[in-house]
Amino acid sequence: MSVSTAFTCFMQEAPAQAAAWMQLAKSLDAASALDKKTEELAYIAVLAATGNTSGMPFHVLSARSHGASRQEVLSAVLIGLPAAGAVVIGALPVAVEAYDGQDPSVVA
């Protein structure tokens, strides 16, 4: 799966911090009671609600690989619409392009 240019730069330029970040992410993943598909869909919703689309392609492809349908991904993007407002709409093209196999890399 493709990671964003920003995350690739983070891993290359700050390897100690990147390793610490990955250790934290793995620990949080292990502590989660959610199955992987649900966890990815929830994470997609958070990314959309915060307007952080650089990680969207990676997590959309991960959700798809864990059985998420296109409609489930779109629903995850849009679930935050009442709380976060129209910011989530900006994530739709990124999610659709990643899910449909178009260029999933996003320059952050």
C-alpha distance (Angstrom), angle and dihedral (degrees) to the residues before:
residue distance angle dihedral
M1 . . .
S2 3.74 . .
V3 3.78 121.6 .
S4 3.78 124.2 -156.5
T5 3.76 122.5 -91.8
A6 3.80 88.7 -115.3
F7 3.81 93.4 55.0
T8 3.80 91.7 45.2
C9 3.82 89.1 52.5
F10 3.83 89.7 47.8
M11 3.81 91.0 53.8
Q12 3.81 93.0 46.6
E13 3.79 100.2 41.0
A14 3.79 100.5 36.3
P15 3.81 106.1 28.4
A16 3.81 95.8 161.3
Q17 3.80 92.8 52.3
A18 3.80 91.0 42.4
A19 3.81 90.7 52.5
A20 3.80 90.5 49.9
W21 3.82 90.3 48.2
M22 3.82 91.9 49.9
Q23 3.81 91.4 48.0
L24 3.81 89.7 52.7
A25 3.80 91.8 46.8
K26 3.81 91.6 50.2
S27 3.81 91.5 48.1
L28 3.79 92.0 50.1
D29 3.81 90.0 47.3
A30 3.81 90.9 52.0
A31 3.81 91.0 49.3
S32 3.81 93.9 51.4
A33 3.80 118.7 107.4
L34 3.81 89.9 -157.2
D35 3.78 123.6 100.2
K36 3.81 113.4 -115.0
K37 3.81 95.9 -102.9
T38 3.81 93.0 51.0
E39 3.79 91.4 44.4
E40 3.81 91.6 52.8
L41 3.81 92.3 47.2
A42 3.80 90.0 50.5
Y43 3.80 90.7 48.5
I44 3.81 90.7 50.1
A45 3.81 88.1 53.4
V46 3.80 90.9 52.1
L47 3.81 92.4 47.5
A48 3.80 90.7 50.6
A49 3.81 93.5 46.2
T50 3.79 92.0 51.1
G51 3.81 94.1 43.4
N52 3.81 90.9 -120.5
T53 3.78 100.7 141.0
S54 3.80 98.8 156.9
G55 3.81 91.0 87.8
M56 3.79 94.1 40.2
P57 3.84 99.0 94.4
F58 3.81 93.0 51.6
H59 3.81 93.4 49.5
V60 3.81 94.7 41.4
L61 3.80 90.0 53.9
S62 3.79 90.4 46.2
A63 3.81 90.9 50.4
R64 3.80 90.1 48.8
S65 3.81 90.9 49.5
H66 3.81 88.3 53.8
G67 3.80 92.5 53.2
A68 3.80 104.4 -88.8
S69 3.77 114.1 151.6
R70 3.78 123.0 -134.3
Q71 3.81 88.9 -109.0
E72 3.81 91.5 52.0
V73 3.81 90.2 52.9
L74 3.82 91.5 48.8
S75 3.80 90.2 47.8
A76 3.80 90.2 50.8
V77 3.81 90.3 52.6
L78 3.79 92.6 48.8
I79 3.81 100.2 39.8
G80 3.81 90.4 88.6
L81 3.80 93.6 54.5
P82 3.84 95.9 103.7
A83 3.81 93.6 45.9
A84 3.80 102.6 33.7
G85 3.78 100.9 27.4
A86 3.76 129.0 -146.4
V87 3.82 93.7 -20.7
V88 3.81 87.3 90.6
I89 3.81 91.3 60.4
G90 3.80 88.9 66.8
A91 3.79 88.8 63.8
L92 3.80 94.4 56.5
P93 3.83 98.1 82.8
V94 3.81 91.7 46.7
A95 3.80 92.3 49.8
V96 3.81 93.9 45.4
E97 3.81 93.6 48.0
A98 3.79 91.5 49.0
Y99 3.81 94.4 45.8
D100 3.78 94.2 46.1
G101 3.79 92.2 51.1
Q102 3.76 98.5 -110.6
D103 3.80 117.7 136.3
P104 3.84 100.7 -41.9
S105 3.79 95.6 -173.9
V106 3.75 117.0 102.5
V107 3.76 123.9 -170.3
A108 3.77 109.3 -136.2
